[in-house]
Amino acid sequence: MATETEFPSRARIIGAGLVGNVMEWYDFAVYGYFATVIGPLFFPSENPAVSVIAAFGAFAAGFLVRPLGGLVFGRIGDLVGRQRALTLSVLAMALPTVLIAFLPTYEAIGIAAPIVLVLLRMVQGLSVGGEYTNSIVFMVEHAPAHRRAFFAVWGVWGAVLGILIGSGIGDVLATILDEQQIAAWGWRVPFALGVLVALTGFVIRSSIGTEAAPEETTSPVLDAFGKHRGSVLRVILLNVGNGVGFYTAFVYAVSYIKEIDNLPEQLALNLNTGAMALLLLIMPLTAWLSDRIGRKPMIITGAALLLFGAVPLFELMHTTDPLLIFLGELGFVLAMGILSGGLNAANVELMPSAVRCTGLAFAYNAAIGYFGGTTPLIAAWLIAATGNPIMPAFWVAATAAVTLLTAVFLVHETRYRPLT
């Protein structure tokens, strides 16, 4: 583990880890919110649905390169230092976001417009691949030994906050602008505003002090897939249920309420916003508890709630009563909050320090990107193939079982494990 030559304050440590995740998921929310506008502008088609699908395809391109980005920025973190990797990753996220705000459309530059948009999304995906994991590695390594879970939780807390900010700005623009104004220029505003978050992140991360470069390995990628492959595999399995549960509860749920329950989109968004706000309140509490009782009890409890609660929670969500739907979402919030409380710190503690950034970045992004990121598609296919609106619950339960069994049989308690 890197040693500091300057010691930043605890507030700066948390701020440095949090700000990049706010930026990452702010962009996620903004792009998703305006995908129906971006589609016809950059991927024009006689069929509007094709344009929207193509726009989401550009979004998916970022997910596909996340594990590669994890290896790139993880290697930087393991060879050069965590702080340098964090500074580079926030810049690599911010520049494409701002460039999208000024990108000419298909009408102006033709086929170059969608090509450049996809390339910018891929650069963002590379950055995102190392952002979250490098940030929690940095926070956990700088945390007091008895508060590592509490420090680690602020990474995912920033991600949820970024979604809320992005959705909120989208709602404001949709309220004050008409459809023509949004299509003409309004959709560019939230991307341009991303520069404020980027500058804040760069300033914070540039001022947190310096690190001595790690000297434990000269080939973190080879070591991660060689002598430490067991640790990488355990972290992948441990995060499968986490990724599917998160994307089910806070991404797919909006489409489910709108398309399957046939309720207004505004209601679906309001319920989802309320659920995420509650998650922000719960996560610091569960992290505090994890620092007192350990990681395994939290992970096992959260995974068990997902495994045995997925079907009844989906039964609640598959109604026309907003209160019952919210109770179903609340169940997912509780399960994910408890799971997150133990898992965030355990991810770092389970990875050997020599390959901690590289190994964790690949393992986490493989689980979240390939399992969590495909969950909306898998859920829609399961319902279409079976005609059963509760089928996505069985996908959640199956992946939660993988996390539960991994936590019970393959993972030791890491609360007291030294990080070096």
Helices and strands as residue ranges (DSSP letters): H 10-33, H 35-42, H 48-64, H 66-79, H 82-101, H 106-109, H 112-141, G 145-147, H 148-176, H 179-181, I 182-186, H 188-206, H 220-225, H 229-247, I 248-252, H 253-255, I 256-260, H 265-293, H 295-317, H 322-349, G 353-355, H 356-367, I 368-372, H 375-386, H 391-409
